[in-house]
Amino acid sequence: MPKPMSYDALDQLYQRFCADFGPDVAEKVFKVFVQELSGCRISIPKASYFIREARNKRIKMLFHGGNYEELALRFGITTRLVRRIVHGD
């Protein structure tokens, strides 16, 4: 179960948004979060999930019927994993 985010952590996130995007944008973003997500329990995947998904889409796009080894070498993974990705196992 994901750990709940503390008010201190939310304040730190808000401060980071202010520093990175300016206080006007930070306030608008946080207002949308509050309006849309108040009372909801959400889980945000780690960045590695999105990186892996992008890699897998790229592998599927580059696959042309028999280049398992080429893709494995290119992406630094095993041919077995390439097979699982392209065949949806």
PyMOL Python script that loads the backbone (N, CA, C, O; Angstrom):
from pymol import cmd

cmd.read_pdbstr("""\
ATOM      1  N   MET A   1       0.843  -1.177   0.000  1.00  0.00           N
ATOM      2  CA  MET A   1       0.000   0.000   0.000  1.00  0.00           C
ATOM      3  C   MET A   1       0.892   1.245   0.000  1.00  0.00           C
ATOM      4  O   MET A   1       1.845   1.317   0.775  1.00  0.00           O
ATOM      5  N   PRO A   2       0.593   2.226  -0.860  1.00  0.00           N
ATOM      6  CA  PRO A   2       1.411   3.431  -0.902  1.00  0.00           C
ATOM      7  C   PRO A   2       1.284   4.228   0.387  1.00  0.00           C
ATOM      8  O   PRO A   2       0.228   4.246   1.021  1.00  0.00           O
ATOM      9  N   LYS A   3       2.375   4.887   0.766  1.00  0.00           N
ATOM     10  CA  LYS A   3       2.326   5.706   1.978  1.00  0.00           C
ATOM     11  C   LYS A   3       1.648   7.036   1.664  1.00  0.00           C
ATOM     12  O   LYS A   3       1.834   7.588   0.580  1.00  0.00           O
ATOM     13  N   PRO A   4       0.858   7.554   2.616  1.00  0.00           N
ATOM     14  CA  PRO A   4       0.201   8.838   2.372  1.00  0.00           C
ATOM     15  C   PRO A   4       1.218   9.976   2.343  1.00  0.00           C
ATOM     16  O   PRO A   4       2.242   9.926   3.024  1.00  0.00           O
ATOM     17  N   MET A   5       0.927  10.980   1.561  1.00  0.00           N
ATOM     18  CA  MET A   5       1.825  12.125   1.447  1.00  0.00           C
ATOM     19  C   MET A   5       1.496  13.113   2.563  1.00  0.00           C
ATOM     20  O   MET A   5       0.329  13.445   2.770  1.00  0.00           O
ATOM     21  N   SER A   6       2.498  13.576   3.272  1.00  0.00           N
ATOM     22  CA  SER A   6       2.282  14.513   4.371  1.00  0.00           C
ATOM     23  C   SER A   6       2.080  15.925   3.833  1.00  0.00           C
ATOM     24  O   SER A   6       2.399  16.221   2.682  1.00  0.00           O
ATOM     25  N   TYR A   7       1.547  16.785   4.687  1.00  0.00           N
ATOM     26  CA  TYR A   7       1.380  18.187   4.304  1.00  0.00           C
ATOM     27  C   TYR A   7       2.731  18.846   4.054  1.00  0.00           C
ATOM     28  O   TYR A   7       2.850  19.709   3.184  1.00  0.00           O
ATOM     29  N   ASP A   8       3.754  18.441   4.817  1.00  0.00           N
ATOM     30  CA  ASP A   8       5.102  18.981   4.587  1.00  0.00           C
ATOM     31  C   ASP A   8       5.598  18.609   3.192  1.00  0.00           C
ATOM     32  O   ASP A   8       6.195  19.433   2.498  1.00  0.00           O
ATOM     33  N   ALA A   9       5.350  17.369   2.788  1.00  0.00           N
ATOM     34  CA  ALA A   9       5.782  16.923   1.457  1.00  0.00           C
ATOM     35  C   ALA A   9       5.035  17.688   0.367  1.00  0.00           C
ATOM     36  O   ALA A   9       5.621  18.053  -0.653  1.00  0.00           O
ATOM     37  N   LEU A  10       3.742  17.928   0.583  1.00  0.00           N
ATOM     38  CA  LEU A  10       2.970  18.712  -0.393  1.00  0.00           C
ATOM     39  C   LEU A  10       3.485  20.145  -0.468  1.00  0.00           C
ATOM     40  O   LEU A  10       3.562  20.724  -1.551  1.00  0.00           O
ATOM     41  N   ASP A  11       3.837  20.716   0.685  1.00  0.00           N
ATOM     42  CA  ASP A  11       4.382  22.070   0.694  1.00  0.00           C
ATOM     43  C   ASP A  11       5.713  22.115  -0.050  1.00  0.00           C
ATOM     44  O   ASP A  11       5.977  23.055  -0.799  1.00  0.00           O
ATOM     45  N   GLN A  12       6.547  21.102   0.156  1.00  0.00           N
ATOM     46  CA  GLN A  12       7.828  21.045  -0.563  1.00  0.00           C
ATOM     47  C   GLN A  12       7.597  20.940  -2.070  1.00  0.00           C
ATOM     48  O   GLN A  12       8.298  21.573  -2.860  1.00  0.00           O
ATOM     49  N   LEU A  13       6.612  20.138  -2.457  1.00  0.00           N
ATOM     50  CA  LEU A  13       6.290  20.007  -3.878  1.00  0.00           C
ATOM     51  C   LEU A  13       5.800  21.340  -4.444  1.00  0.00           C
ATOM     52  O   LEU A  13       6.182  21.735  -5.545  1.00  0.00           O
ATOM     53  N   TYR A  14       4.963  22.014  -3.690  1.00  0.00           N
ATOM     54  CA  TYR A  14       4.469  23.331  -4.114  1.00  0.00           C
ATOM     55  C   TYR A  14       5.631  24.312  -4.269  1.00  0.00           C
ATOM     56  O   TYR A  14       5.691  25.053  -5.251  1.00  0.00           O
ATOM     57  N   GLN A  15       6.551  24.319  -3.308  1.00  0.00           N
ATOM     58  CA  GLN A  15       7.714  25.213  -3.376  1.00  0.00           C
ATOM     59  C   GLN A  15       8.575  24.898  -4.600  1.00  0.00           C
ATOM     60  O   GLN A  15       9.111  25.802  -5.242  1.00  0.00           O
ATOM     61  N   ARG A  16       8.699  23.619  -4.913  1.00  0.00           N
ATOM     62  CA  ARG A  16       9.479  23.238  -6.101  1.00  0.00           C
ATOM     63  C   ARG A  16       8.791  23.724  -7.377  1.00  0.00           C
ATOM     64  O   ARG A  16       9.444  24.241  -8.284  1.00  0.00           O
ATOM     65  N   PHE A  17       7.467  23.554  -7.438  1.00  0.00           N
ATOM     66  CA  PHE A  17       6.725  24.063  -8.592  1.00  0.00           C
ATOM     67  C   PHE A  17       6.915  25.570  -8.721  1.00  0.00           C
ATOM     68  O   PHE A  17       7.098  26.082  -9.825  1.00  0.00           O
ATOM     69  N   CYS A  18       6.871  26.285  -7.593  1.00  0.00           N
ATOM     70  CA  CYS A  18       7.078  27.740  -7.617  1.00  0.00           C
ATOM     71  C   CYS A  18       8.452  28.074  -8.175  1.00  0.00           C
ATOM     72  O   CYS A  18       8.586  28.963  -9.016  1.00  0.00           O
ATOM     73  N   ALA A  19       9.467  27.367  -7.710  1.00  0.00           N
ATOM     74  CA  ALA A  19      10.835  27.634  -8.157  1.00  0.00           C
ATOM     75  C   ALA A  19      11.022  27.288  -9.633  1.00  0.00           C
ATOM     76  O   ALA A  19      11.684  28.023 -10.366  1.00  0.00           O
ATOM     77  N   ASP A  20      10.437  26.170 -10.068  1.00  0.00           N
ATOM     78  CA  ASP A  20      10.645  25.703 -11.445  1.00  0.00           C
ATOM     79  C   ASP A  20       9.767  26.422 -12.470  1.00  0.00           C
ATOM     80  O   ASP A  20      10.209  26.686 -13.588  1.00  0.00           O
ATOM     81  N   PHE A  21       8.521  26.741 -12.094  1.00  0.00           N
ATOM     82  CA  PHE A  21       7.555  27.254 -13.067  1.00  0.00           C
ATOM     83  C   PHE A  21       6.975  28.620 -12.715  1.00  0.00           C
ATOM     84  O   PHE A  21       6.226  29.198 -13.502  1.00  0.00           O
ATOM     85  N   GLY A  22       7.316  29.133 -11.545  1.00  0.00           N
ATOM     86  CA  GLY A  22       6.778  30.414 -11.100  1.00  0.00           C
ATOM     87  C   GLY A  22       5.554  30.221 -10.230  1.00  0.00           C
ATOM     88  O   GLY A  22       4.842  29.227 -10.370  1.00  0.00           O
ATOM     89  N   PRO A  23       5.302  31.169  -9.325  1.00  0.00           N
ATOM     90  CA  PRO A  23       4.187  31.016  -8.385  1.00  0.00           C
ATOM     91  C   PRO A  23       2.809  31.007  -9.042  1.00  0.00           C
ATOM     92  O   PRO A  23       1.900  30.340  -8.547  1.00  0.00           O
ATOM     93  N   ASP A  24       2.638  31.729 -10.140  1.00  0.00           N
ATOM     94  CA  ASP A  24       1.325  31.747 -10.806  1.00  0.00           C
ATOM     95  C   ASP A  24       0.960  30.372 -11.352  1.00  0.00           C
ATOM     96  O   ASP A  24      -0.157  29.893 -11.162  1.00  0.00           O
ATOM     97  N   VAL A  25       1.911  29.747 -12.031  1.00  0.00           N
ATOM     98  CA  VAL A  25       1.667  28.409 -12.589  1.00  0.00           C
ATOM     99  C   VAL A  25       1.490  27.399 -11.462  1.00  0.00           C
ATOM    100  O   VAL A  25       0.595  26.556 -11.520  1.00  0.00           O
ATOM    101  N   ALA A  26       2.334  27.480 -10.440  1.00  0.00           N
ATOM    102  CA  ALA A  26       2.242  26.543  -9.313  1.00  0.00           C
ATOM    103  C   ALA A  26       0.866  26.620  -8.662  1.00  0.00           C
ATOM    104  O   ALA A  26       0.264  25.592  -8.351  1.00  0.00           O
ATOM    105  N   GLU A  27       0.376  27.827  -8.459  1.00  0.00           N
ATOM    106  CA  GLU A  27      -0.935  27.992  -7.835  1.00  0.00           C
ATOM    107  C   GLU A  27      -2.040  27.401  -8.711  1.00  0.00           C
ATOM    108  O   GLU A  27      -2.944  26.737  -8.204  1.00  0.00           O
ATOM    109  N   LYS A  28      -1.971  27.637 -10.012  1.00  0.00           N
ATOM    110  CA  LYS A  28      -2.978  27.092 -10.931  1.00  0.00           C
ATOM    111  C   LYS A  28      -2.959  25.563 -10.932  1.00  0.00           C
ATOM    112  O   LYS A  28      -4.009  24.922 -10.892  1.00  0.00           O
ATOM    113  N   VAL A  29      -1.756  24.986 -10.978  1.00  0.00           N
ATOM    114  CA  VAL A  29      -1.633  23.524 -10.991  1.00  0.00           C
ATOM    115  C   VAL A  29      -2.201  22.935  -9.705  1.00  0.00           C
ATOM    116  O   VAL A  29      -2.950  21.958  -9.744  1.00  0.00           O
ATOM    117  N   PHE A  30      -1.846  23.525  -8.569  1.00  0.00           N
ATOM    118  CA  PHE A  30      -2.331  22.987  -7.303  1.00  0.00           C
ATOM    119  C   PHE A  30      -3.837  23.172  -7.144  1.00  0.00           C
ATOM    120  O   PHE A  30      -4.493  22.333  -6.526  1.00  0.00           O
ATOM    121  N   LYS A  31      -4.395  24.242  -7.681  1.00  0.00           N
ATOM    122  CA  LYS A  31      -5.852  24.414  -7.644  1.00  0.00           C
ATOM    123  C   LYS A  31      -6.542  23.306  -8.431  1.00  0.00           C
ATOM    124  O   LYS A  31      -7.562  22.771  -7.996  1.00  0.00           O
ATOM    125  N   VAL A  32      -5.984  22.963  -9.590  1.00  0.00           N
ATOM    126  CA  VAL A  32      -6.554  21.873 -10.390  1.00  0.00           C
ATOM    127  C   VAL A  32      -6.442  20.555  -9.632  1.00  0.00           C
ATOM    128  O   VAL A  32      -7.398  19.780  -9.595  1.00  0.00           O
ATOM    129  N   PHE A  33      -5.277  20.290  -9.022  1.00  0.00           N
ATOM    130  CA  PHE A  33      -5.117  19.069  -8.223  1.00  0.00           C
ATOM    131  C   PHE A  33      -6.194  18.992  -7.148  1.00  0.00           C
ATOM    132  O   PHE A  33      -6.838  17.956  -6.981  1.00  0.00           O
ATOM    133  N   VAL A  34      -6.388  20.076  -6.427  1.00  0.00           N
ATOM    134  CA  VAL A  34      -7.363  20.089  -5.336  1.00  0.00           C
ATOM    135  C   VAL A  34      -8.775  19.896  -5.882  1.00  0.00           C
ATOM    136  O   VAL A  34      -9.544  19.109  -5.330  1.00  0.00           O
ATOM    137  N   GLN A  35      -9.126  20.600  -6.957  1.00  0.00           N
ATOM    138  CA  GLN A  35     -10.467  20.485  -7.527  1.00  0.00           C
ATOM    139  C   GLN A  35     -10.745  19.075  -8.047  1.00  0.00           C
ATOM    140  O   GLN A  35     -11.833  18.537  -7.842  1.00  0.00           O
ATOM    141  N   GLU A  36      -9.770  18.487  -8.711  1.00  0.00           N
ATOM    142  CA  GLU A  36      -9.988  17.199  -9.370  1.00  0.00           C
ATOM    143  C   GLU A  36      -9.729  15.997  -8.472  1.00  0.00           C
ATOM    144  O   GLU A  36     -10.337  14.945  -8.668  1.00  0.00           O
ATOM    145  N   LEU A  37      -8.835  16.132  -7.487  1.00  0.00           N
ATOM    146  CA  LEU A  37      -8.382  14.956  -6.750  1.00  0.00           C
ATOM    147  C   LEU A  37      -8.673  14.984  -5.254  1.00  0.00           C
ATOM    148  O   LEU A  37      -8.321  14.040  -4.548  1.00  0.00           O
ATOM    149  N   SER A  38      -9.306  16.043  -4.754  1.00  0.00           N
ATOM    150  CA  SER A  38      -9.599  16.106  -3.317  1.00  0.00           C
ATOM    151  C   SER A  38     -10.389  14.883  -2.887  1.00  0.00           C
ATOM    152  O   SER A  38     -11.387  14.519  -3.509  1.00  0.00           O
ATOM    153  N   GLY A  39      -9.934  14.264  -1.831  1.00  0.00           N
ATOM    154  CA  GLY A  39     -10.601  13.091  -1.288  1.00  0.00           C
ATOM    155  C   GLY A  39     -10.265  11.792  -1.988  1.00  0.00           C
ATOM    156  O   GLY A  39     -10.672  10.724  -1.531  1.00  0.00           O
ATOM    157  N   CYS A  40      -9.530  11.859  -3.087  1.00  0.00           N
ATOM    158  CA  CYS A  40      -9.154  10.651  -3.832  1.00  0.00           C
ATOM    159  C   CYS A  40      -7.823  10.115  -3.328  1.00  0.00           C
ATOM    160  O   CYS A  40      -6.962  10.865  -2.868  1.00  0.00           O
ATOM    161  N   ARG A  41      -7.678   8.833  -3.422  1.00  0.00           N
ATOM    162  CA  ARG A  41      -6.394   8.208  -3.144  1.00  0.00           C
ATOM    163  C   ARG A  41      -5.809   7.840  -4.502  1.00  0.00           C
ATOM    164  O   ARG A  41      -6.395   7.055  -5.247  1.00  0.00           O
ATOM    165  N   ILE A  42      -4.662   8.404  -4.814  1.00  0.00           N
ATOM    166  CA  ILE A  42      -4.047   8.129  -6.109  1.00  0.00           C
ATOM    167  C   ILE A  42      -2.672   7.520  -5.905  1.00  0.00           C
ATOM    168  O   ILE A  42      -2.031   7.705  -4.870  1.00  0.00           O
ATOM    169  N   SER A  43      -2.246   6.799  -6.906  1.00  0.00           N
ATOM    170  CA  SER A  43      -0.912   6.212  -6.914  1.00  0.00           C
ATOM    171  C   SER A  43      -0.235   6.656  -8.198  1.00  0.00           C
ATOM    172  O   SER A  43      -0.761   6.446  -9.291  1.00  0.00           O
ATOM    173  N   ILE A  44       0.922   7.264  -8.067  1.00  0.00           N
ATOM    174  CA  ILE A  44       1.651   7.751  -9.230  1.00  0.00           C
ATOM    175  C   ILE A  44       2.823   6.815  -9.477  1.00  0.00           C
ATOM    176  O   ILE A  44       3.678   6.661  -8.605  1.00  0.00           O
ATOM    177  N   PRO A  45       2.880   6.185 -10.648  1.00  0.00           N
ATOM    178  CA  PRO A  45       3.979   5.256 -10.933  1.00  0.00           C
ATOM    179  C   PRO A  45       5.330   5.970 -10.929  1.00  0.00           C
ATOM    180  O   PRO A  45       5.423   7.174 -11.166  1.00  0.00           O
ATOM    181  N   LYS A  46       6.357   5.199 -10.656  1.00  0.00           N
ATOM    182  CA  LYS A  46       7.716   5.732 -10.724  1.00  0.00           C
ATOM    183  C   LYS A  46       8.068   6.034 -12.175  1.00  0.00           C
ATOM    184  O   LYS A  46       7.465   5.489 -13.100  1.00  0.00           O
ATOM    185  N   ALA A  47       9.039   6.900 -12.358  1.00  0.00           N
ATOM    186  CA  ALA A  47       9.474   7.282 -13.707  1.00  0.00           C
ATOM    187  C   ALA A  47       9.926   6.070 -14.510  1.00  0.00           C
ATOM    188  O   ALA A  47       9.769   6.035 -15.731  1.00  0.00           O
ATOM    189  N   SER A  48      10.487   5.075 -13.827  1.00  0.00           N
ATOM    190  CA  SER A  48      10.976   3.883 -14.529  1.00  0.00           C
ATOM    191  C   SER A  48       9.855   3.178 -15.292  1.00  0.00           C
ATOM    192  O   SER A  48      10.105   2.564 -16.329  1.00  0.00           O
ATOM    193  N   TYR A  49       8.623   3.261 -14.789  1.00  0.00           N
ATOM    194  CA  TYR A  49       7.485   2.658 -15.482  1.00  0.00           C
ATOM    195  C   TYR A  49       7.302   3.298 -16.856  1.00  0.00           C
ATOM    196  O   TYR A  49       7.133   2.597 -17.855  1.00  0.00           O
ATOM    197  N   PHE A  50       7.335   4.637 -16.904  1.00  0.00           N
ATOM    198  CA  PHE A  50       7.129   5.347 -18.161  1.00  0.00           C
ATOM    199  C   PHE A  50       8.298   5.137 -19.119  1.00  0.00           C
ATOM    200  O   PHE A  50       8.108   5.037 -20.331  1.00  0.00           O
ATOM    201  N   ILE A  51       9.495   5.073 -18.571  1.00  0.00           N
ATOM    202  CA  ILE A  51      10.684   4.809 -19.390  1.00  0.00           C
ATOM    203  C   ILE A  51      10.589   3.417 -20.008  1.00  0.00           C
ATOM    204  O   ILE A  51      10.875   3.241 -21.192  1.00  0.00           O
ATOM    205  N   ARG A  52      10.188   2.431 -19.209  1.00  0.00           N
ATOM    206  CA  ARG A  52      10.054   1.053 -19.698  1.00  0.00           C
ATOM    207  C   ARG A  52       8.961   0.958 -20.761  1.00  0.00           C
ATOM    208  O   ARG A  52       9.134   0.284 -21.776  1.00  0.00           O
ATOM    209  N   GLU A  53       7.834   1.634 -20.525  1.00  0.00           N
ATOM    210  CA  GLU A  53       6.746   1.607 -21.503  1.00  0.00           C
ATOM    211  C   GLU A  53       7.180   2.223 -22.831  1.00  0.00           C
ATOM    212  O   GLU A  53       6.851   1.700 -23.895  1.00  0.00           O
ATOM    213  N   ALA A  54       7.912   3.327 -22.773  1.00  0.00           N
ATOM    214  CA  ALA A  54       8.407   3.969 -24.001  1.00  0.00           C
ATOM    215  C   ALA A  54       9.377   3.049 -24.722  1.00  0.00           C
ATOM    216  O   ALA A  54       9.334   2.937 -25.947  1.00  0.00           O
ATOM    217  N   ARG A  55      10.260   2.383 -23.965  1.00  0.00           N
ATOM    218  CA  ARG A  55      11.206   1.435 -24.565  1.00  0.00           C
ATOM    219  C   ARG A  55      10.451   0.305 -25.258  1.00  0.00           C
ATOM    220  O   ARG A  55      10.776  -0.060 -26.387  1.00  0.00           O
ATOM    221  N   ASN A  56       9.455  -0.243 -24.592  1.00  0.00           N
ATOM    222  CA  ASN A  56       8.707  -1.362 -25.161  1.00  0.00           C
ATOM    223  C   ASN A  56       7.964  -0.963 -26.436  1.00  0.00           C
ATOM    224  O   ASN A  56       7.905  -1.742 -27.387  1.00  0.00           O
ATOM    225  N   LYS A  57       7.403   0.237 -26.462  1.00  0.00           N
ATOM    226  CA  LYS A  57       6.734   0.717 -27.679  1.00  0.00           C
ATOM    227  C   LYS A  57       7.733   0.846 -28.816  1.00  0.00           C
ATOM    228  O   LYS A  57       7.437   0.500 -29.960  1.00  0.00           O
ATOM    229  N   ARG A  58       8.911   1.344 -28.496  1.00  0.00           N
ATOM    230  CA  ARG A  58       9.961   1.501 -29.517  1.00  0.00           C
ATOM    231  C   ARG A  58      10.393   0.137 -30.054  1.00  0.00           C
ATOM    232  O   ARG A  58      10.578  -0.027 -31.259  1.00  0.00           O
ATOM    233  N   ILE A  59      10.552  -0.833 -29.165  1.00  0.00           N
ATOM    234  CA  ILE A  59      10.933  -2.187 -29.584  1.00  0.00           C
ATOM    235  C   ILE A  59       9.870  -2.761 -30.518  1.00  0.00           C
ATOM    236  O   ILE A  59      10.208  -3.330 -31.557  1.00  0.00           O
ATOM    237  N   LYS A  60       8.603  -2.624 -30.170  1.00  0.00           N
ATOM    238  CA  LYS A  60       7.524  -3.131 -31.021  1.00  0.00           C
ATOM    239  C   LYS A  60       7.530  -2.458 -32.385  1.00  0.00           C
ATOM    240  O   LYS A  60       7.270  -3.095 -33.405  1.00  0.00           O
ATOM    241  N   MET A  61       7.831  -1.162 -32.394  1.00  0.00           N
ATOM    242  CA  MET A  61       7.863  -0.422 -33.650  1.00  0.00           C
ATOM    243  C   MET A  61       9.032  -0.883 -34.531  1.00  0.00           C
ATOM    244  O   MET A  61       8.895  -0.954 -35.753  1.00  0.00           O
ATOM    245  N   LEU A  62      10.176  -1.195 -33.918  1.00  0.00           N
ATOM    246  CA  LEU A  62      11.375  -1.572 -34.669  1.00  0.00           C
ATOM    247  C   LEU A  62      11.422  -3.058 -35.030  1.00  0.00           C
ATOM    248  O   LEU A  62      12.247  -3.477 -35.842  1.00  0.00           O
ATOM    249  N   PHE A  63      10.548  -3.843 -34.435  1.00  0.00           N
ATOM    250  CA  PHE A  63      10.558  -5.284 -34.694  1.00  0.00           C
ATOM    251  C   PHE A  63      10.018  -5.566 -36.092  1.00  0.00           C
ATOM    252  O   PHE A  63       8.980  -5.035 -36.488  1.00  0.00           O
ATOM    253  N   HIS A  64      10.738  -6.408 -36.834  1.00  0.00           N
ATOM    254  CA  HIS A  64      10.269  -6.757 -38.181  1.00  0.00           C
ATOM    255  C   HIS A  64      10.378  -8.252 -38.458  1.00  0.00           C
ATOM    256  O   HIS A  64      10.822  -8.660 -39.531  1.00  0.00           O
ATOM    257  N   GLY A  65       9.977  -9.054 -37.502  1.00  0.00           N
ATOM    258  CA  GLY A  65       9.810 -10.467 -37.747  1.00  0.00           C
ATOM    259  C   GLY A  65      10.893 -11.399 -37.267  1.00  0.00           C
ATOM    260  O   GLY A  65      10.609 -12.576 -37.048  1.00  0.00           O
ATOM    261  N   GLY A  66      12.101 -10.950 -37.092  1.00  0.00           N
ATOM    262  CA  GLY A  66      13.132 -11.886 -36.659  1.00  0.00           C
ATOM    263  C   GLY A  66      14.354 -11.224 -36.055  1.00  0.00           C
ATOM    264  O   GLY A  66      15.361 -11.894 -35.825  1.00  0.00           O
ATOM    265  N   ASN A  67      14.295  -9.954 -35.796  1.00  0.00           N
ATOM    266  CA  ASN A  67      15.481  -9.235 -35.309  1.00  0.00           C
ATOM    267  C   ASN A  67      15.541  -9.164 -33.779  1.00  0.00           C
ATOM    268  O   ASN A  67      15.839  -8.112 -33.213  1.00  0.00           O
ATOM    269  N   TYR A  68      15.258 -10.280 -33.120  1.00  0.00           N
ATOM    270  CA  TYR A  68      15.276 -10.335 -31.659  1.00  0.00           C
ATOM    271  C   TYR A  68      16.653  -9.976 -31.097  1.00  0.00           C
ATOM    272  O   TYR A  68      16.765  -9.158 -30.183  1.00  0.00           O
ATOM    273  N   GLU A  69      17.689 -10.591 -31.648  1.00  0.00           N
ATOM    274  CA  GLU A  69      19.038 -10.379 -31.117  1.00  0.00           C
ATOM    275  C   GLU A  69      19.494  -8.934 -31.327  1.00  0.00           C
ATOM    276  O   GLU A  69      20.091  -8.329 -30.436  1.00  0.00           O
ATOM    277  N   GLU A  70      19.213  -8.397 -32.488  1.00  0.00           N
ATOM    278  CA  GLU A  70      19.579  -7.003 -32.782  1.00  0.00           C
ATOM    279  C   GLU A  70      18.933  -6.045 -31.772  1.00  0.00           C
ATOM    280  O   GLU A  70      19.590  -5.141 -31.256  1.00  0.00           O
ATOM    281  N   LEU A  71      17.647  -6.253 -31.500  1.00  0.00           N
ATOM    282  CA  LEU A  71      16.946  -5.389 -30.555  1.00  0.00           C
ATOM    283  C   LEU A  71      17.443  -5.592 -29.126  1.00  0.00           C
ATOM    284  O   LEU A  71      17.552  -4.638 -28.356  1.00  0.00           O
ATOM    285  N   ALA A  72      17.741  -6.832 -28.784  1.00  0.00           N
ATOM    286  CA  ALA A  72      18.275  -7.112 -27.447  1.00  0.00           C
ATOM    287  C   ALA A  72      19.587  -6.372 -27.229  1.00  0.00           C
ATOM    288  O   ALA A  72      19.791  -5.764 -26.179  1.00  0.00           O
ATOM    289  N   LEU A  73      20.470  -6.422 -28.210  1.00  0.00           N
ATOM    290  CA  LEU A  73      21.748  -5.717 -28.101  1.00  0.00           C
ATOM    291  C   LEU A  73      21.545  -4.207 -28.066  1.00  0.00           C
ATOM    292  O   LEU A  73      22.179  -3.506 -27.277  1.00  0.00           O
ATOM    293  N   ARG A  74      20.678  -3.723 -28.903  1.00  0.00           N
ATOM    294  CA  ARG A  74      20.437  -2.279 -28.987  1.00  0.00           C
ATOM    295  C   ARG A  74      19.898  -1.703 -27.680  1.00  0.00           C
ATOM    296  O   ARG A  74      20.274  -0.601 -27.278  1.00  0.00           O
ATOM    297  N   PHE A  75      19.011  -2.457 -27.016  1.00  0.00           N
ATOM    298  CA  PHE A  75      18.369  -1.953 -25.805  1.00  0.00           C
ATOM    299  C   PHE A  75      18.957  -2.522 -24.517  1.00  0.00           C
ATOM    300  O   PHE A  75      18.498  -2.188 -23.425  1.00  0.00           O
ATOM    301  N   GLY A  76      19.969  -3.377 -24.638  1.00  0.00           N
ATOM    302  CA  GLY A  76      20.633  -3.914 -23.456  1.00  0.00           C
ATOM    303  C   GLY A  76      19.770  -4.854 -22.635  1.00  0.00           C
ATOM    304  O   GLY A  76      19.836  -4.863 -21.406  1.00  0.00           O
ATOM    305  N   ILE A  77      18.958  -5.651 -23.329  1.00  0.00           N
ATOM    306  CA  ILE A  77      18.094  -6.619 -22.658  1.00  0.00           C
ATOM    307  C   ILE A  77      18.294  -7.983 -23.315  1.00  0.00           C
ATOM    308  O   ILE A  77      19.010  -8.095 -24.310  1.00  0.00           O
ATOM    309  N   THR A  78      17.673  -9.001 -22.770  1.00  0.00           N
ATOM    310  CA  THR A  78      17.822 -10.346 -23.323  1.00  0.00           C
ATOM    311  C   THR A  78      16.885 -10.548 -24.512  1.00  0.00           C
ATOM    312  O   THR A  78      15.880  -9.853 -24.656  1.00  0.00           O
ATOM    313  N   THR A  79      17.238 -11.514 -25.359  1.00  0.00           N
ATOM    314  CA  THR A  79      16.350 -11.839 -26.480  1.00  0.00           C
ATOM    315  C   THR A  79      15.024 -12.386 -25.959  1.00  0.00           C
ATOM    316  O   THR A  79      13.978 -12.185 -26.577  1.00  0.00           O
ATOM    317  N   ARG A  80      15.068 -13.071 -24.833  1.00  0.00           N
ATOM    318  CA  ARG A  80      13.837 -13.596 -24.235  1.00  0.00           C
ATOM    319  C   ARG A  80      12.880 -12.451 -23.876  1.00  0.00           C
ATOM    320  O   ARG A  80      11.675 -12.541 -24.111  1.00  0.00           O
ATOM    321  N   LEU A  81      13.435 -11.377 -23.304  1.00  0.00           N
ATOM    322  CA  LEU A  81      12.594 -10.233 -22.962  1.00  0.00           C
ATOM    323  C   LEU A  81      12.060  -9.553 -24.218  1.00  0.00           C
ATOM    324  O   LEU A  81      10.911  -9.112 -24.238  1.00  0.00           O
ATOM    325  N   VAL A  82      12.870  -9.463 -25.256  1.00  0.00           N
ATOM    326  CA  VAL A  82      12.391  -8.894 -26.522  1.00  0.00           C
ATOM    327  C   VAL A  82      11.201  -9.707 -27.021  1.00  0.00           C
ATOM    328  O   VAL A  82      10.194  -9.135 -27.439  1.00  0.00           O
ATOM    329  N   ARG A  83      11.305 -11.022 -26.984  1.00  0.00           N
ATOM    330  CA  ARG A  83      10.198 -11.890 -27.423  1.00  0.00           C
ATOM    331  C   ARG A  83       8.936 -11.624 -26.597  1.00  0.00           C
ATOM    332  O   ARG A  83       7.837 -11.521 -27.141  1.00  0.00           O
ATOM    333  N   ARG A  84       9.110 -11.515 -25.279  1.00  0.00           N
ATOM    334  CA  ARG A  84       7.959 -11.252 -24.401  1.00  0.00           C
ATOM    335  C   ARG A  84       7.315  -9.908 -24.733  1.00  0.00           C
ATOM    336  O   ARG A  84       6.091  -9.778 -24.719  1.00  0.00           O
ATOM    337  N   ILE A  85       8.143  -8.919 -25.030  1.00  0.00           N
ATOM    338  CA  ILE A  85       7.614  -7.586 -25.345  1.00  0.00           C
ATOM    339  C   ILE A  85       6.841  -7.610 -26.657  1.00  0.00           C
ATOM    340  O   ILE A  85       5.717  -7.111 -26.717  1.00  0.00           O
ATOM    341  N   VAL A  86       7.423  -8.180 -27.708  1.00  0.00           N
ATOM    342  CA  VAL A  86       6.772  -8.119 -29.025  1.00  0.00           C
ATOM    343  C   VAL A  86       5.577  -9.062 -29.138  1.00  0.00           C
ATOM    344  O   VAL A  86       4.674  -8.826 -29.941  1.00  0.00           O
ATOM    345  N   HIS A  87       5.566 -10.118 -28.343  1.00  0.00           N
ATOM    346  CA  HIS A  87       4.458 -11.072 -28.424  1.00  0.00           C
ATOM    347  C   HIS A  87       3.460 -10.915 -27.283  1.00  0.00           C
ATOM    348  O   HIS A  87       2.479 -11.654 -27.207  1.00  0.00           O
ATOM    349  N   GLY A  88       3.709  -9.951 -26.393  1.00  0.00           N
ATOM    350  CA  GLY A  88       2.760  -9.655 -25.328  1.00  0.00           C
ATOM    351  C   GLY A  88       2.644 -10.693 -24.243  1.00  0.00           C
ATOM    352  O   GLY A  88       1.598 -10.792 -23.603  1.00  0.00           O
ATOM    353  N   ASP A  89       3.682 -11.469 -24.014  1.00  0.00           N
ATOM    354  CA  ASP A  89       3.644 -12.487 -22.944  1.00  0.00           C
ATOM    355  C   ASP A  89       3.834 -11.860 -21.585  1.00  0.00           C
ATOM    356  O   ASP A  89       3.831 -12.563 -20.575  1.00  0.00           O
TER     357      ASP A  89
END
""", "prot")
cmd.dss("prot")
cmd.show_as("cartoon", "prot")
cmd.util.cbc("prot")
cmd.orient("prot")
